[in-house]
């Protein structure tokens, strides 16, 4: 039964992925990575501590888009609660497990598409990257930890958010975190207390990890302590991943128990009133 749920979830994730990257939906998917790449291109020749800002920002933006997996999970989970998709999954044996597998496949593949859109043309247009065998290995383990941590946390927050409007509001604190996480400017330029807050959350560590994987060794001079801190990166991302994996099943089971046809109908009515 578990194998069946995994297989059906994988197929559902691929179907959603195809829908998200065809027709008019493709424009929305391309907008943010392309807009980010354009912004980095304009920053490419600015300097900070003697280093070009463009090559510093490009890997950081890659880490930022991995973190966006959390927002995608929250938004999709909230939308599926409103339109009854989650209720239908609940009514199917092992349906919630298959549903979560599908979400992981869909969101992970979407994030990977974003990274390709940033990295492939970015490496040509911005330059300054240094990708070695060790760098590819670093990129792989940080990407794996980042996808697990951010999507597990997204499932937790998505289970707590009651509507798609509430899910949209989660982008506000994430944007705030991006601002203090050294994504578009070295975190060492910020006050110490903001640096401390930024280092609590995954966004900073994903950016740092991607810079360590994709930049030359001498780029470390603009980092805290002039170190890539790989052990700290693994510890923080691993802690968030474990916390998310522990909490997500608990809150998702509690949320699923509360789902009913009347609740779905009530949400649809509220949505129609907002649209009207």
C-alpha positions in Angstrom: 0.0 0.0 0.0 2.9 2.4 0.8 4.5 1.7 -2.6 1.2 2.4 -4.3 0.9 5.7 -2.4 4.4 6.7 -3.4 3.8 5.8 -7.0 0.5 7.6 -7.3 2.0 10.6 -5.5 4.9 10.7 -7.9 2.6 10.6 -10.9 0.4 13.4 -9.4 3.4 15.5 -8.8 4.6 15.2 -12.4 1.1 16.0 -13.7 1.0 19.2 -11.6 4.4 20.1 -12.8 3.4 19.8 -16.4 0.4 21.9 -15.8 2.5 24.6 -14.0 4.9 24.9 -16.9 2.5 24.9 -19.9 0.3 27.6 -21.3 -0.3 30.8 -19.5 1.0 29.3 -16.2 4.5 29.2 -17.8 4.7 33.0 -17.8 4.1 33.2 -14.1 6.7 30.5 -13.4 9.4 32.3 -15.5 8.7 35.8 -14.1 10.6 35.7 -10.8 13.7 33.8 -11.8 14.0 35.9 -15.0 13.4 39.2 -13.1 16.0 38.2 -10.5 18.5 37.4 -13.2 17.9 40.8 -14.8 18.4 42.5 -11.4 21.7 40.7 -10.9 22.8 41.7 -14.4 22.4 45.3 -13.5 24.4 44.8 -10.3 27.1 42.7 -11.9 29.8 45.4 -12.0 29.2 47.0 -8.6 31.9 46.2 -6.1 32.0 45.4 -2.4 35.2 44.9 -0.5 37.0 44.8 -3.9 34.8 42.0 -5.2 32.2 42.2 -8.0 28.7 42.1 -6.5 27.1 40.2 -9.4 29.0 36.9 -8.9 28.3 37.2 -5.1 24.6 37.7 -5.6 24.0 35.0 -8.2 24.8 32.0 -5.9 23.0 33.7 -3.1 19.9 34.0 -5.2 20.1 30.3 -6.0 19.9 29.7 -2.2 17.0 32.1 -2.0 15.0 30.2 -4.6 15.6 26.9 -2.7 14.0 28.7 0.3 11.1 29.7 -1.9 10.1 26.0 -1.8 8.6 26.7 1.6 6.4 29.4 0.2 5.3 27.2 -2.7 4.4 24.4 -0.3 2.4 26.8 1.9 0.5 28.3 -1.1 -0.3 25.0 -2.7 -1.4 23.4 0.5 -3.8 26.3 1.3 -5.2 26.3 -2.3 -5.8 22.5 -2.1 -7.7 22.9 1.2 -10.0 25.5 -0.4 -10.8 23.6 -3.6 -11.3 20.2 -1.9 -8.2 18.5 -3.2 -7.0 17.7 0.3 -10.4 16.3 1.3 -10.4 14.0 -1.7 -6.9 12.8 -0.7 -8.0 12.2 2.8 -10.9 9.9 1.5 -8.4 7.7 -0.3 -6.4 5.0 1.5 -2.9 6.4 2.1 -4.1 9.4 0.2 -2.4 12.1 2.4 0.9 10.3 2.1 0.6 10.2 -1.6 -0.5 13.8 -1.7 2.6 14.9 0.2 4.9 12.9 -2.1 3.2 14.6 -5.0 3.8 18.0 -3.5 7.5 17.2 -2.8 8.0 16.1 -6.4 6.2 19.1 -7.8 7.8 21.7 -5.6 11.3 20.2 -5.9 11.2 20.0 -9.6 9.9 23.6 -9.8 12.7 24.8 -7.6 15.2 22.9 -9.8 13.8 24.6 -12.9 14.2 28.0 -11.2 17.9 27.2 -10.4 18.6 26.2 -14.0 17.0 29.4 -15.3 19.3 31.3 -12.9 22.5 29.4 -13.3 22.8 28.5 -16.9 22.4 32.0 -18.4 23.7 33.6 -15.3 27.0 31.8 -15.6 27.4 33.2 -19.1 26.0 36.7 -18.5 27.4 37.4 -15.0 30.5 35.3 -14.9 32.8 35.0 -11.9 31.7 31.4 -10.9 34.1 28.7 -10.2 32.5 25.2 -10.3 34.7 22.3 -9.2 34.0 18.6 -8.4 34.0 19.5 -4.7 31.7 22.4 -5.5 29.2 20.2 -7.2 29.3 17.8 -4.2 28.7 20.8 -1.8 25.9 22.0 -4.0 24.2 18.6 -4.0 24.1 18.1 -0.2 23.0 21.6 0.5 20.3 21.4 -2.1 19.1 18.1 -0.7 19.0 19.4 2.9 17.5 22.7 1.8 14.7 21.1 -0.1 13.8 18.8 2.8 14.0 21.6 5.4 12.1 24.2 3.5 9.3 22.0 2.3 8.8 20.3 5.7 8.5 23.7 7.2 6.2 24.7 4.4 4.0 21.8 5.2 3.8 22.9 8.9 3.0 26.5 8.1 0.6 25.4 5.3 -1.3 23.3 7.8 -1.7 26.2 10.1 -2.8 28.7 7.5 -6.5 28.7 6.9 -6.8 30.4 3.5 -4.9 31.2 0.3 -5.0 34.9 1.5 -3.2 33.9 4.7 -0.8 31.9 2.6 0.0 34.9 0.6 0.8 36.9 3.7 3.6 34.4 4.6 5.7 36.0 1.8 6.0 39.2 3.9 8.2 37.7 6.7 10.2 35.7 4.1 11.0 38.9 2.2 12.1 40.4 5.5 14.4 37.4 6.1 15.9 37.7 2.7 16.7 41.4 3.4 18.8 40.4 6.5 20.3 37.2 5.2 23.0 38.5 2.9 21.3 37.5 -0.3 21.7 40.8 -2.2 24.5 42.3 -0.1 27.1 40.7 2.3 25.6 40.1 5.7 28.8 41.5 7.3 27.6 45.0 6.3 24.6 44.7 8.6 24.6 45.4 12.4 25.6 42.5 14.6 22.1 42.0 16.0 20.6 41.7 12.5 23.4 39.2 11.6 22.5 37.1 14.6 18.8 37.0 13.6 19.5 36.2 10.0 21.7 33.2 11.0 18.9 31.6 12.9 16.9 30.8 9.7 17.7 28.6 6.7 17.8 31.5 4.1 21.2 32.7 5.2 22.7 29.3 5.3 21.4 28.3 1.9 22.9 31.5 0.4 26.2 30.9 2.2 26.3 27.2 1.1 25.6 28.1 -2.5 28.3 30.8 -2.5 30.8 28.2 -1.1 29.9 25.8 -3.9 29.9 28.2 -6.8 32.5 30.9 -6.0 36.3 31.0 -6.0 38.0 30.3 -2.6 39.1 33.9 -2.2 35.4 35.1 -2.2 35.2 33.9 1.5 36.8 37.1 2.6 33.4 38.9 2.6 31.8 36.2 4.9 31.5 36.1 8.6 34.8 35.0 10.1 36.2 34.6 6.5 34.9 31.0 6.6 32.4 29.0 4.6 31.4 27.2 7.8 30.2 24.0 6.2 29.7 22.2 9.5 27.6 25.0 10.8 25.6 25.0 7.6 24.9 21.3 7.8 24.0 21.6 11.5 21.5 24.5 11.0 19.9 23.1 7.9 19.8 19.6 9.4 18.1 20.9 12.6 15.4 22.7 10.6 14.9 19.6 8.4 14.5 17.3 11.4 12.2 19.8 13.2 10.1 20.1 10.1 9.9 16.3 9.5 8.8 15.8 13.2 6.2 18.5 13.3 4.8 18.2 9.8 3.1 14.8 10.2 1.6 15.9 13.5 0.0 19.2 12.3 -1.0 17.6 8.9 -2.8 14.7 10.6 -4.6 17.2 12.9 -5.5 19.4 9.9 -6.8 16.4 7.9 -9.0 15.2 10.7 -10.8 18.6 10.6 -11.4 18.6 6.9 -15.0 18.0 5.8 -17.3 18.8 2.9 -19.0 21.5 4.8 -15.7 23.2 5.6 -14.7 23.1 1.9 -18.1 24.6 0.9 -17.7 27.3 3.5 -14.3 28.3 2.1 -15.6 28.4 -1.4 -18.4 30.6 -0.4 -16.0 33.0 1.4 -13.8 33.0 -1.7 -16.7 33.9 -3.9 -17.6 36.7 -1.6 -14.1 38.1 -1.7 -14.0 37.9 -5.5 -17.4 39.5 -5.8 
